[in-house]
């Protein structure tokens, strides 16, 4: 049977990308890693030769940097969970509390300044950017994003920490990372259409923020009551095709 937690992790990654603290700054980072200014990719003409290739290669390495950090977080959480199995209930309640508080933050009930923090890089000479620089920025960017995306990240890390094996937990974090960074690569492939989309989508960001808050609170309650598997049961009942996918060995 398909492990629905993988689908949930992937969707969680997508939600993070389209969150108010991530989407608005994506165009800047795309231009920075492509080695061009925002004015150049915003112009009506064609992009200079090599710009799109640099953007794609850099976005892939940038994504790998982010995924590296998330997988390491999952490995650390799984190790701690196994080392302190007798305290797993306390660990679960602590994770639920963190996710719940972050949900209240996104709903506007609480305002936590730390959760609005964004990682920033100095402009410098963008022409000196290369794929390895992008990987290093991805590593630092993931750490800088952690407070901002902490709610969903905490939920996924907790789920990874209580998987049956370390491999399952690491794959779960990998799927979450792919869900969050795949749009980066797609945005690099279609830079100009993406900029137009991002500009129009801005007006919906407050709605996305509130939706994130609702989902985080619901997930916090599921974690606290040790009922996360209810999501899998609901998805399998609502979408029977998942059962067929799992039994066919697709995933």
N, C-alpha and C positions, 0 to 999 in steps of 0.2 A: 504493500500500500504506500502511496506517495506521502512523504513527510510534509504535511501542509505548512509546517513551521518555516520551510525554505521559501515558500511562496509569500508568507507573511513577512519574512525578512527582506525579500526582494522589494515588495510593495512599500515596506517601511523605508527602504533606501530611496525609492522614487519620491516618496512624500518629503523626505529630508531635502532632496535636491530642489524641490519646488517650494520650499519654505521661505518665509520673508527674509531670513537672515542669510540665505545662500543664493537664491536666484538673482537678486539685484547686483551682486558683485561678480557673477560669472563672466559677463562681457569683458570686464577689466582684466581678469586673469587670462582669458583667452587671448586678448591682444598682447598682454605682457609676455605670455609664453610663446606666442607666434613671432615675437620680436618686432612688432609694429605698434603704432599709436592707434588709439580709438578712432581718431579722425580718418585714418586710412581705411579701416574696415567699415566705417560708417558712410564712406563716400559712395556716390552713385556708380562709379566706374568699376572695372574689374579689379580683383585683387592682384597685387604684384606677383610674378612667378615665384613659386616656392612658399608663399605665405600659408596657403591651406595645408600643404604637406607638413610644414613646421608645426602648425597648430595641431594637426592630427597626431603627429609623433609625440609632441610635448604633452598633449592631453592624455595619451595612453600612459606615458611615464608618470605624469602627475597622478593619474588614477591609481597606478601601481603603488606609489608612495602612500596614498591614503589607505588603500587596502592592506598594505603591510602593517600599518599601525593598528587597524581594526582587528586583524587576525592575531596580532600579538596580544591585544587586549583580551580577546576571546581565550587564548591559551592561558594567560595569567588568571583569568576568572575561573576557568575550569580547574586549574591546579589548586587554587585557593578553596574552591568548592569541595574538591576531593580531600584536601588536607584537613578541612574542618567540617566533615560530614555531619558530625554531631550538632553543629551549629547551623545546619542548613535552613532550619525554620527561621532563625533570627536573620540569616542572610536574605531569605525570601521577603520577610517583612521590611527589612531595610531597603531592598530594591523597590518594593511596592511603594514605600513612602517617598522615595526619591522621584519615581515616575509620577506619583500623584501630585507632588508639589510642583513639578514642572508642567503638568497639565493645567494646574491653576494659574501658573504664570502665563501660558499661552492663551488662556481664556480671559486674562486681564484681572483676575481676582487678586493675584499677588504680582508684584513687580520685583523681579530679581535682576539687578544690573549685570551680574556676572553672566547670566544666560544670554545677554544681548551682545556679548563681546565677540569681535570678529578678528581673525588673523589678518594682518596687513603686511605688505611688503613695500619697501621703498622703490620708487620708480627706477632710478639708476639708468644704466645704458642697456635698453632692451635688446639691442643687436647682439649682445654677448650671451644671451640665453641659449641653452642647448638642452637636449633631452635629459641629460644627467642632472642639470640644474633643476629641471622640472620635477624630477623624482625627489630631490631633496626638498623642494618647496612643498610637494605633496605630503612628505613626512611631517613637516612643520605645520602645514595647513590642517592636517587631521587633528593634531594636538590643539591647535588654535580653535578648531570648530567644536571640540568636545563639549564645552559648556553650552554652546548654542543648540546642538543637536542631542544634548545629553539625555532627554527623555526617552526618545526612541532607541538611542544607542544603549542606554541602561537596560531597557526591556529586552533587546536582542542579546546583549552580553549575558544577562541573567539566564535567558533561555539556553544560550550556548553552554553556560556553566553547569547546567543540570542535564545535559544530553547524556546518553548512555556511554558514549565513548568520546575521547578527545577529538578524534577525527570528525565526528558528526558536529561537534561544537565549532571546530575550525572551519568546516565547510559552511556552516550557518553564517559565520562572520564574513566569510568570503562572498557568499551570496548577497548579504546586506551591502557589502562594499561595492559589489558589481552593480546592484540596483541604484546606488547613490552616484556612482561615477560614470556609468554607461551614458547617461544624458550628456555628460561633458564631452565624450568622444563624438557623439552624434552632433552636438552643437558645433564642434570644431569642423566636422565635415560640411555642415551647412551654416557657416558663420553668419552670413548676412540674413538669411531667413530666420535664424534663431534670434538675432538682435531685434528683428521686427516683432517676432512672437513675444519675446521677453518684455518689450516695451508695452505691448497691449495687455499682457498678463498681469502687469503690476497692480492693476486695480482690483484683482481678485486675491491678492496676497493676504489682506486682513481676514478673508473668509477661510483661506487655507490655514492660517494661524489658529483660528477658533476651532476648525475641524481637528487639527492636531491636538488641541487641548482636550477635546471630547474623547478622542481615541486613547490618549494617554491616561486619562482618568479611568476609562473602562478597563484598559489593560492593567492598570494598577490594582483595581479591584479583583481582576482575575488572578493576578500574581499573589495577592494577599490571601485569597481563599484557595490557592493551589488548584485553580480551575482553568489554567491556560489551555489545557487539552480540549476545552469546550469549543474553542475556535476551530480546531481541527475537525471536531465532530460536526459542527455547524456547516463548515465549508464542504465536507464530504456529503452531507445530507442535501445541501443546497445545490452543489455542483457534482453530481455523480461521476462526471467525466474524469475527475481527479483520481478516482479509484481505478479506472481503466488505464490511465496514464501510468500509475504506479505499478499495476500488475503487468504492464507490457514491458517494464524495465526501462522506460524512457529516462527516468531519473533515478 
